[in-house]
Amino acid sequence: MDQPSGRSFMQVLCEKYSPENFPYRRGPGMGVHVPATPQGSPMKDRLNLPSVLVLNSCGITCAGDENEIAAFCAHVSELDLSDNKLEDWHEVSKIVSNVPHLEFLNLSSNPLSLSVLERRCAGSFAGVRKLVLNNSKASWETVHTILQELPDLEELFLCLNDYETVSCSPVCCQSLKLLHITDNNLQDWTEIRKLGIMFPSLDTLILANNHLTTIEESEDSLARLFPNLRSINLHKSAGLHCWEDIDKLNSFPKLEEVKLLGIPLLQSYTTEERRKLLIARLPSIVKLNGSIVADGEREDSERFFIRYYMEFPEEEVPFRYHELVTKYGKLEPLAVVDLRPQSSVKVELHFQDKVEEMSIRLDQTVAELKKHLKTVVQLSTSNMLLFYLDQEAPFGPEEMKYSSRALHSYGIRDGDKIYVEPRMK
């Protein structure tokens, strides 16, 4: 049978990990020494292979000599073959079947949708625990075949595969703990529930960048579908528009980590409001959008939640509000304290025997105030002396003799006095 045209796995392996390109390193798992091969073999007298092989974007189309793969890759545990030109599952099987300790396999961005994966080929993947099929356009039939033949599979990556629906597998995959299925076109919750049926032991579900709409499921059903779900990522779920969808997350009995950025529901709130309202609505989570929720932050958020909804009409108040009122009691609204510096004050202006109340800006300088007073007291700025009297100052008036000094630096308050006197010649 003719080999497919293109570069083989073994050819690329020899080139990349030759002694000239990959210096020999000693130590467990760092490299292997292979004795000299018969004359005419394309291999060097040794290759320095680590246990983690990265052969992405190398134009690989086929396996090459299987005996040589077996001789060189007996110790390999991780293999990255992403972005190559592998389109035949039989060629992938030839590689994987000769890597007996393989646990991680990345086949992303290979055109594998062009061939059918038979069960006897999938059997060569049996020891793999982490499988990456991103942008491979792998059909659900292919995924089902893999699931039946990988009894120890723990992590599966199915991103960028243009899935609009989910096809249920005839058997459950009890081993899978993490499913990464971002950047697809999954919209209806009925498709997501199929994932719960297929993967009952799922711990982490990453659904970011799909078009998920409302979570149409009863609380009891959600608890049965995802009994072990600890973490869910719903970033940029464009169809989530109501708080009831967020409340549904409380139905997952073991959920403790949630990621919820970029959804329409939250766009009208400030960053602080989003976080506090989410924390208050999700009492069991310990991490939100990657940040730990401390006990103090939870209490602050729950108190904020009470005050946020206390003026809402009864029919718009969520049930969580009443739960928190039972916990903390009815809270008083927070006093509104304006901490901005005063921009102007009203002072008494004393000149000769006259007293006039006037408003002055505190952001101006002494020189600017003198210009403003020039027409009031009929003195030139060079012939004008200013004195400031603090109502509570024990030492009497203070001369305002520095022309460039700002008025706010004197601490002037409403009711204080400013005296104007002519300069003595």
C-alpha positions, 0 to 999 in steps of 0.5 A: 500500500502506497504511503500518502504524499507529504512529510511523515511523522518520523521524518519530521521527528528526525529533523527536529530532534536531531543532535544538531537541532536539539541538544542532548539533555540528561535526566528522567524523561528528558531524552533517550539514546537509541543505538546506531541503526542499519546503514541507509536508515534516515535516522541519526545514531541518536535522537534526543527526545523529551517525553513531551513532543511538539510537532505542530505546523510541520506539514505532517500527512502520514505516520512513516515507519511504525517500527521506528516510531515504536523505537523512539517514542516508547517513553513519550507521554504528550504529543502535539500534532496540531495544525498539520495536514493529517486527514486520515485517521488510519495514519493517526492510529499508526502513530498513536498505537506506537506510543504506548504511554501517551496521555495527551494528544492534540490534533487541532486544525487537522482536516480529519473530517475528511475521513471516517474514524473506525472503532478499531482505529479509535482503539489505539487511543485507549490510554489517552486522558486528554484529547484536543480536537479544536478546529478539526470539524470532527463530527459527533459520530467521530466523537462518539466512536472516540468516547466508546474506545477511551475508557480513561478520557478525562478532558475533551476539547471540541472548540471551533467545530461549528457545532449547532447541535449536540448528538447524544452518544449511545453510551455515557462517558463516566470518566470525563471531567472537563469539556471545553466546547467554546466558540461554536454555535450552540444556542438552545439549552436543549442541546446543552442538556445533552452534554449532561446526559453524556457526561454525568461526572462532568466537573468543568463545562466551558461554554464561552463564545456560544450563543446560548439563550435562556436556561429552560430547565427545572431546578430538579432537572438541572441537579440531575443533569449536572450532579457533579458540576463544579465550574461553568464558563458562560462568557459572552453567552449572547442570549442571556438577558434575565436574572432568572437564568443566573438564579438557575445556576444555583440548581447545580448542587456542587457549583462553586466557580462561575465565569459570566463576562460579556453577557447582555444582562450585565451591560447596563451595570457598573463593574462594581454592581455586576460583581456584587449582584452576582455574588449575592445571587449565587450564595454557593460560589467561591470564585467569580470571573477568576477572583476568589470571593472572600467572606467579607466581600460576600457580606458586603455584596449581600447587604448591597443587594438588600439596599439595591432592591429595597425601593423596587416595587414588590412584584419586581423584588427577587426572592433572594432579597427576602432570603437576605432580609431574613439573614440581615434584617431590613437595612437603613439606606446608606447616608449619602456623603459628598466627599468632593471639595467645596468649589465656593463659599460665602464669606463676609467681606470687611472694608472700612466700615462696610460689611458685604456678604459675597461668594468666592471661588476656592480654586482661584489664587489670592492674586485673582481674588484681588482682581475680583475685589478691585471694583468692589473696594476701589483699590488697585491690586498693588495697594490692597492687603487681604486678611483672612479670619477663621471663625474658630482661629484663636490667633486672629486674622492671617495675612494672605500675602502670597499672590500665587497661593490658592484660596482652598489651601486656607481652609476657608468655610462658609461664614468666615471673614476677609478683611481688605485694607489699603497698603500704607505708603 
